[in-house]
């Protein structure tokens, strides 16, 4: 199982230098765990942008 925090999601969405590191974990939805607080934090950043 993989846990991806808000920093990982933001890096992936922004196609930052470490996006490829998170891509494999994010694509394997069956093994992915996303804490609710991470969803909230990503939402706040995207809303601000």
mmCIF file of the N, C-alpha and C atoms, coordinates in Angstrom:
data_MODEL
# 
_entry.id   MODEL 
# 
loop_
_atom_site.group_PDB 
_atom_site.id 
_atom_site.type_symbol 
_atom_site.label_atom_id 
_atom_site.label_alt_id 
_atom_site.label_comp_id 
_atom_site.label_asym_id 
_atom_site.label_entity_id 
_atom_site.label_seq_id 
_atom_site.pdbx_PDB_ins_code 
_atom_site.Cartn_x 
_atom_site.Cartn_y 
_atom_site.Cartn_z 
_atom_site.occupancy 
_atom_site.B_iso_or_equiv 
_atom_site.pdbx_formal_charge 
_atom_site.auth_seq_id 
_atom_site.auth_comp_id 
_atom_site.auth_asym_id 
_atom_site.auth_atom_id 
_atom_site.pdbx_PDB_model_num 
ATOM 1   N N  . UNK A 1 1  ? 0.836  -1.182 0.000   1.00 0.00 ? 1  UNK A N  1 
ATOM 2   C CA . UNK A 1 1  ? 0.000  0.000  0.000   1.00 0.00 ? 1  UNK A CA 1 
ATOM 3   C C  . UNK A 1 1  ? 0.876  1.240  0.000   1.00 0.00 ? 1  UNK A C  1 
ATOM 4   N N  . UNK A 1 2  ? 0.388  2.245  -0.694  1.00 0.00 ? 2  UNK A N  1 
ATOM 5   C CA . UNK A 1 2  ? 1.110  3.512  -0.803  1.00 0.00 ? 2  UNK A CA 1 
ATOM 6   C C  . UNK A 1 2  ? 0.259  4.631  -0.226  1.00 0.00 ? 2  UNK A C  1 
ATOM 7   N N  . UNK A 1 3  ? 0.878  5.471  0.569   1.00 0.00 ? 3  UNK A N  1 
ATOM 8   C CA . UNK A 1 3  ? 0.221  6.661  1.110   1.00 0.00 ? 3  UNK A CA 1 
ATOM 9   C C  . UNK A 1 3  ? 0.878  7.868  0.445   1.00 0.00 ? 3  UNK A C  1 
ATOM 10  N N  . UNK A 1 4  ? 0.047  8.695  -0.189  1.00 0.00 ? 4  UNK A N  1 
ATOM 11  C CA . UNK A 1 4  ? 0.567  9.903  -0.838  1.00 0.00 ? 4  UNK A CA 1 
ATOM 12  C C  . UNK A 1 4  ? -0.024 11.113 -0.134  1.00 0.00 ? 4  UNK A C  1 
ATOM 13  N N  . UNK A 1 5  ? 0.849  11.978 0.358   1.00 0.00 ? 5  UNK A N  1 
ATOM 14  C CA . UNK A 1 5  ? 0.384  13.166 1.061   1.00 0.00 ? 5  UNK A CA 1 
ATOM 15  C C  . UNK A 1 5  ? 0.152  14.307 0.071   1.00 0.00 ? 5  UNK A C  1 
ATOM 16  N N  . UNK A 1 6  ? -0.238 15.445 0.588   1.00 0.00 ? 6  UNK A N  1 
ATOM 17  C CA . UNK A 1 6  ? -0.588 16.582 -0.269  1.00 0.00 ? 6  UNK A CA 1 
ATOM 18  C C  . UNK A 1 6  ? 0.603  17.053 -1.100  1.00 0.00 ? 6  UNK A C  1 
ATOM 19  N N  . UNK A 1 7  ? 1.787  16.986 -0.558  1.00 0.00 ? 7  UNK A N  1 
ATOM 20  C CA . UNK A 1 7  ? 2.970  17.426 -1.299  1.00 0.00 ? 7  UNK A CA 1 
ATOM 21  C C  . UNK A 1 7  ? 3.181  16.569 -2.543  1.00 0.00 ? 7  UNK A C  1 
ATOM 22  N N  . UNK A 1 8  ? 2.945  15.280 -2.416  1.00 0.00 ? 8  UNK A N  1 
ATOM 23  C CA . UNK A 1 8  ? 3.078  14.380 -3.554  1.00 0.00 ? 8  UNK A CA 1 
ATOM 24  C C  . UNK A 1 8  ? 2.069  14.684 -4.644  1.00 0.00 ? 8  UNK A C  1 
ATOM 25  N N  . UNK A 1 9  ? 0.827  14.936 -4.246  1.00 0.00 ? 9  UNK A N  1 
ATOM 26  C CA . UNK A 1 9  ? -0.215 15.274 -5.223  1.00 0.00 ? 9  UNK A CA 1 
ATOM 27  C C  . UNK A 1 9  ? 0.108  16.585 -5.932  1.00 0.00 ? 9  UNK A C  1 
ATOM 28  N N  . UNK A 1 10 ? 0.528  17.587 -5.180  1.00 0.00 ? 10 UNK A N  1 
ATOM 29  C CA . UNK A 1 10 ? 0.837  18.882 -5.774  1.00 0.00 ? 10 UNK A CA 1 
ATOM 30  C C  . UNK A 1 10 ? 2.029  18.788 -6.718  1.00 0.00 ? 10 UNK A C  1 
ATOM 31  N N  . UNK A 1 11 ? 3.010  18.006 -6.348  1.00 0.00 ? 11 UNK A N  1 
ATOM 32  C CA . UNK A 1 11 ? 4.165  17.804 -7.212  1.00 0.00 ? 11 UNK A CA 1 
ATOM 33  C C  . UNK A 1 11 ? 3.744  17.124 -8.517  1.00 0.00 ? 11 UNK A C  1 
ATOM 34  N N  . UNK A 1 12 ? 2.870  16.150 -8.405  1.00 0.00 ? 12 UNK A N  1 
ATOM 35  C CA . UNK A 1 12 ? 2.380  15.426 -9.582  1.00 0.00 ? 12 UNK A CA 1 
ATOM 36  C C  . UNK A 1 12 ? 1.552  16.339 -10.486 1.00 0.00 ? 12 UNK A C  1 
ATOM 37  N N  . UNK A 1 13 ? 0.623  17.097 -9.910  1.00 0.00 ? 13 UNK A N  1 
ATOM 38  C CA . UNK A 1 13 ? -0.228 17.988 -10.698 1.00 0.00 ? 13 UNK A CA 1 
ATOM 39  C C  . UNK A 1 13 ? 0.574  19.087 -11.377 1.00 0.00 ? 13 UNK A C  1 
ATOM 40  N N  . UNK A 1 14 ? 1.614  19.584 -10.716 1.00 0.00 ? 14 UNK A N  1 
ATOM 41  C CA . UNK A 1 14 ? 2.428  20.665 -11.269 1.00 0.00 ? 14 UNK A CA 1 
ATOM 42  C C  . UNK A 1 14 ? 3.512  20.146 -12.209 1.00 0.00 ? 14 UNK A C  1 
ATOM 43  N N  . UNK A 1 15 ? 3.613  18.829 -12.334 1.00 0.00 ? 15 UNK A N  1 
ATOM 44  C CA . UNK A 1 15 ? 4.647  18.201 -13.158 1.00 0.00 ? 15 UNK A CA 1 
ATOM 45  C C  . UNK A 1 15 ? 6.031  18.699 -12.750 1.00 0.00 ? 15 UNK A C  1 
ATOM 46  N N  . UNK A 1 16 ? 6.243  18.701 -11.441 1.00 0.00 ? 16 UNK A N  1 
ATOM 47  C CA . UNK A 1 16 ? 7.515  19.146 -10.894 1.00 0.00 ? 16 UNK A CA 1 
ATOM 48  C C  . UNK A 1 16 ? 8.619  18.125 -11.113 1.00 0.00 ? 16 UNK A C  1 
ATOM 49  N N  . UNK A 1 17 ? 9.818  18.431 -10.636 1.00 0.00 ? 17 UNK A N  1 
ATOM 50  C CA . UNK A 1 17 ? 10.964 17.559 -10.864 1.00 0.00 ? 17 UNK A CA 1 
ATOM 51  C C  . UNK A 1 17 ? 10.822 16.162 -10.252 1.00 0.00 ? 17 UNK A C  1 
ATOM 52  N N  . UNK A 1 18 ? 10.013 16.016 -9.226  1.00 0.00 ? 18 UNK A N  1 
ATOM 53  C CA . UNK A 1 18 ? 9.817  14.712 -8.586  1.00 0.00 ? 18 UNK A CA 1 
ATOM 54  C C  . UNK A 1 18 ? 8.493  14.062 -8.949  1.00 0.00 ? 18 UNK A C  1 
ATOM 55  N N  . UNK A 1 19 ? 7.805  14.566 -9.949  1.00 0.00 ? 19 UNK A N  1 
ATOM 56  C CA . UNK A 1 19 ? 6.494  14.040 -10.334 1.00 0.00 ? 19 UNK A CA 1 
ATOM 57  C C  . UNK A 1 19 ? 6.563  12.576 -10.735 1.00 0.00 ? 19 UNK A C  1 
ATOM 58  N N  . UNK A 1 20 ? 7.611  12.190 -11.403 1.00 0.00 ? 20 UNK A N  1 
ATOM 59  C CA . UNK A 1 20 ? 7.724  10.791 -11.833 1.00 0.00 ? 20 UNK A CA 1 
ATOM 60  C C  . UNK A 1 20 ? 7.846  9.846  -10.646 1.00 0.00 ? 20 UNK A C  1 
ATOM 61  N N  . UNK A 1 21 ? 8.391  10.327 -9.555  1.00 0.00 ? 21 UNK A N  1 
ATOM 62  C CA . UNK A 1 21 ? 8.510  9.513  -8.341  1.00 0.00 ? 21 UNK A CA 1 
ATOM 63  C C  . UNK A 1 21 ? 7.122  9.158  -7.790  1.00 0.00 ? 21 UNK A C  1 
ATOM 64  N N  . UNK A 1 22 ? 6.191  10.086 -7.878  1.00 0.00 ? 22 UNK A N  1 
ATOM 65  C CA . UNK A 1 22 ? 4.848  9.863  -7.356  1.00 0.00 ? 22 UNK A CA 1 
ATOM 66  C C  . UNK A 1 22 ? 3.911  9.223  -8.367  1.00 0.00 ? 22 UNK A C  1 
ATOM 67  N N  . UNK A 1 23 ? 4.231  9.305  -9.644  1.00 0.00 ? 23 UNK A N  1 
ATOM 68  C CA . UNK A 1 23 ? 3.333  8.837  -10.706 1.00 0.00 ? 23 UNK A CA 1 
ATOM 69  C C  . UNK A 1 23 ? 2.984  7.364  -10.561 1.00 0.00 ? 23 UNK A C  1 
ATOM 70  N N  . UNK A 1 24 ? 3.955  6.525  -10.287 1.00 0.00 ? 24 UNK A N  1 
ATOM 71  C CA . UNK A 1 24 ? 3.694  5.083  -10.177 1.00 0.00 ? 24 UNK A CA 1 
ATOM 72  C C  . UNK A 1 24 ? 2.721  4.787  -9.041  1.00 0.00 ? 24 UNK A C  1 
ATOM 73  N N  . UNK A 1 25 ? 2.901  5.433  -7.904  1.00 0.00 ? 25 UNK A N  1 
ATOM 74  C CA . UNK A 1 25 ? 2.017  5.205  -6.763  1.00 0.00 ? 25 UNK A CA 1 
ATOM 75  C C  . UNK A 1 25 ? 0.613  5.723  -7.040  1.00 0.00 ? 25 UNK A C  1 
ATOM 76  N N  . UNK A 1 26 ? 0.497  6.848  -7.707  1.00 0.00 ? 26 UNK A N  1 
ATOM 77  C CA . UNK A 1 26 ? -0.816 7.435  -7.974  1.00 0.00 ? 26 UNK A CA 1 
ATOM 78  C C  . UNK A 1 26 ? -1.599 6.656  -9.022  1.00 0.00 ? 26 UNK A C  1 
ATOM 79  N N  . UNK A 1 27 ? -0.914 6.000  -9.914  1.00 0.00 ? 27 UNK A N  1 
ATOM 80  C CA . UNK A 1 27 ? -1.599 5.241  -10.966 1.00 0.00 ? 27 UNK A CA 1 
ATOM 81  C C  . UNK A 1 27 ? -2.115 3.900  -10.471 1.00 0.00 ? 27 UNK A C  1 
ATOM 82  N N  . UNK A 1 28 ? -1.571 3.385  -9.383  1.00 0.00 ? 28 UNK A N  1 
ATOM 83  C CA . UNK A 1 28 ? -2.004 2.097  -8.837  1.00 0.00 ? 28 UNK A CA 1 
ATOM 84  C C  . UNK A 1 28 ? -3.082 2.347  -7.786  1.00 0.00 ? 28 UNK A C  1 
ATOM 85  N N  . UNK A 1 29 ? -4.296 2.636  -8.254  1.00 0.00 ? 29 UNK A N  1 
ATOM 86  C CA . UNK A 1 29 ? -5.393 3.045  -7.367  1.00 0.00 ? 29 UNK A CA 1 
ATOM 87  C C  . UNK A 1 29 ? -5.786 1.971  -6.360  1.00 0.00 ? 29 UNK A C  1 
ATOM 88  N N  . UNK A 1 30 ? -5.586 0.707  -6.700  1.00 0.00 ? 30 UNK A N  1 
ATOM 89  C CA . UNK A 1 30 ? -5.963 -0.366 -5.777  1.00 0.00 ? 30 UNK A CA 1 
ATOM 90  C C  . UNK A 1 30 ? -5.088 -0.383 -4.526  1.00 0.00 ? 30 UNK A C  1 
ATOM 91  N N  . UNK A 1 31 ? -3.884 0.132  -4.630  1.00 0.00 ? 31 UNK A N  1 
ATOM 92  C CA . UNK A 1 31 ? -2.948 0.133  -3.510  1.00 0.00 ? 31 UNK A CA 1 
ATOM 93  C C  . UNK A 1 31 ? -2.751 1.520  -2.892  1.00 0.00 ? 31 UNK A C  1 
ATOM 94  N N  . UNK A 1 32 ? -3.555 2.485  -3.316  1.00 0.00 ? 32 UNK A N  1 
ATOM 95  C CA . UNK A 1 32 ? -3.364 3.872  -2.911  1.00 0.00 ? 32 UNK A CA 1 
ATOM 96  C C  . UNK A 1 32 ? -4.234 4.236  -1.714  1.00 0.00 ? 32 UNK A C  1 
ATOM 97  N N  . UNK A 1 33 ? -3.624 4.911  -0.759  1.00 0.00 ? 33 UNK A N  1 
ATOM 98  C CA . UNK A 1 33 ? -4.326 5.447  0.404   1.00 0.00 ? 33 UNK A CA 1 
ATOM 99  C C  . UNK A 1 33 ? -4.115 6.957  0.401   1.00 0.00 ? 33 UNK A C  1 
ATOM 100 N N  . UNK A 1 34 ? -5.217 7.699  0.480   1.00 0.00 ? 34 UNK A N  1 
ATOM 101 C CA . UNK A 1 34 ? -5.130 9.152  0.499   1.00 0.00 ? 34 UNK A CA 1 
ATOM 102 C C  . UNK A 1 34 ? -5.856 9.657  1.746   1.00 0.00 ? 34 UNK A C  1 
ATOM 103 N N  . UNK A 1 35 ? -5.117 10.206 2.703   1.00 0.00 ? 35 UNK A N  1 
ATOM 104 C CA . UNK A 1 35 ? -5.754 10.744 3.896   1.00 0.00 ? 35 UNK A CA 1 
ATOM 105 C C  . UNK A 1 35 ? -6.670 11.924 3.556   1.00 0.00 ? 35 UNK A C  1 
ATOM 106 N N  . UNK A 1 36 ? -7.760 12.045 4.269   1.00 0.00 ? 36 UNK A N  1 
ATOM 107 C CA . UNK A 1 36 ? -8.718 13.128 4.022   1.00 0.00 ? 36 UNK A CA 1 
ATOM 108 C C  . UNK A 1 36 ? -8.062 14.493 4.180   1.00 0.00 ? 36 UNK A C  1 
ATOM 109 N N  . UNK A 1 37 ? -7.158 14.624 5.106   1.00 0.00 ? 37 UNK A N  1 
ATOM 110 C CA . UNK A 1 37 ? -6.494 15.911 5.309   1.00 0.00 ? 37 UNK A CA 1 
ATOM 111 C C  . UNK A 1 37 ? -5.664 16.279 4.075   1.00 0.00 ? 37 UNK A C  1 
ATOM 112 N N  . UNK A 1 38 ? -5.131 15.304 3.362   1.00 0.00 ? 38 UNK A N  1 
ATOM 113 C CA . UNK A 1 38 ? -4.376 15.585 2.136   1.00 0.00 ? 38 UNK A CA 1 
ATOM 114 C C  . UNK A 1 38 ? -5.288 16.140 1.052   1.00 0.00 ? 38 UNK A C  1 
ATOM 115 N N  . UNK A 1 39 ? -6.474 15.580 0.939   1.00 0.00 ? 39 UNK A N  1 
ATOM 116 C CA . UNK A 1 39 ? -7.438 16.083 -0.044  1.00 0.00 ? 39 UNK A CA 1 
ATOM 117 C C  . UNK A 1 39 ? -7.774 17.537 0.271   1.00 0.00 ? 39 UNK A C  1 
ATOM 118 N N  . UNK A 1 40 ? -7.997 17.830 1.538   1.00 0.00 ? 40 UNK A N  1 
ATOM 119 C CA . UNK A 1 40 ? -8.314 19.193 1.961   1.00 0.00 ? 40 UNK A CA 1 
ATOM 120 C C  . UNK A 1 40 ? -7.164 20.148 1.651   1.00 0.00 ? 40 UNK A C  1 
ATOM 121 N N  . UNK A 1 41 ? -5.933 19.740 1.947   1.00 0.00 ? 41 UNK A N  1 
ATOM 122 C CA . UNK A 1 41 ? -4.785 20.604 1.711   1.00 0.00 ? 41 UNK A CA 1 
ATOM 123 C C  . UNK A 1 41 ? -4.595 20.879 0.218   1.00 0.00 ? 41 UNK A C  1 
ATOM 124 N N  . UNK A 1 42 ? -4.757 19.869 -0.617  1.00 0.00 ? 42 UNK A N  1 
ATOM 125 C CA . UNK A 1 42 ? -4.636 20.059 -2.062  1.00 0.00 ? 42 UNK A CA 1 
ATOM 126 C C  . UNK A 1 42 ? -5.742 20.982 -2.559  1.00 0.00 ? 42 UNK A C  1 
ATOM 127 N N  . UNK A 1 43 ? -6.959 20.788 -2.062  1.00 0.00 ? 43 UNK A N  1 
ATOM 128 C CA . UNK A 1 43 ? -8.081 21.651 -2.434  1.00 0.00 ? 43 UNK A CA 1 
ATOM 129 C C  . UNK A 1 43 ? -7.779 23.105 -2.097  1.00 0.00 ? 43 UNK A C  1 
ATOM 130 N N  . UNK A 1 44 ? -7.248 23.369 -0.900  1.00 0.00 ? 44 UNK A N  1 
ATOM 131 C CA . UNK A 1 44 ? -6.919 24.730 -0.501  1.00 0.00 ? 44 UNK A CA 1 
ATOM 132 C C  . UNK A 1 44 ? -5.905 25.368 -1.442  1.00 0.00 ? 44 UNK A C  1 
ATOM 133 N N  . UNK A 1 45 ? -4.883 24.626 -1.816  1.00 0.00 ? 45 UNK A N  1 
ATOM 134 C CA . UNK A 1 45 ? -3.846 25.167 -2.709  1.00 0.00 ? 45 UNK A CA 1 
ATOM 135 C C  . UNK A 1 45 ? -4.428 25.419 -4.090  1.00 0.00 ? 45 UNK A C  1 
ATOM 136 N N  . UNK A 1 46 ? -5.198 24.476 -4.627  1.00 0.00 ? 46 UNK A N  1 
ATOM 137 C CA . UNK A 1 46 ? -5.774 24.656 -5.952  1.00 0.00 ? 46 UNK A CA 1 
ATOM 138 C C  . UNK A 1 46 ? -6.774 25.801 -5.981  1.00 0.00 ? 46 UNK A C  1 
ATOM 139 N N  . UNK A 1 47 ? -7.520 25.967 -4.922  1.00 0.00 ? 47 UNK A N  1 
ATOM 140 C CA . UNK A 1 47 ? -8.474 27.074 -4.836  1.00 0.00 ? 47 UNK A CA 1 
ATOM 141 C C  . UNK A 1 47 ? -7.735 28.415 -4.820  1.00 0.00 ? 47 UNK A C  1 
ATOM 142 N N  . UNK A 1 48 ? -6.627 28.460 -4.112  1.00 0.00 ? 48 UNK A N  1 
ATOM 143 C CA . UNK A 1 48 ? -5.826 29.689 -4.015  1.00 0.00 ? 48 UNK A CA 1 
ATOM 144 C C  . UNK A 1 48 ? -5.190 30.036 -5.370  1.00 0.00 ? 48 UNK A C  1 
ATOM 145 N N  . UNK A 1 49 ? -4.783 29.001 -6.106  1.00 0.00 ? 49 UNK A N  1 
ATOM 146 C CA . UNK A 1 49 ? -4.161 29.227 -7.409  1.00 0.00 ? 49 UNK A CA 1 
ATOM 147 C C  . UNK A 1 49 ? -5.205 29.701 -8.380  1.00 0.00 ? 49 UNK A C  1 
# 
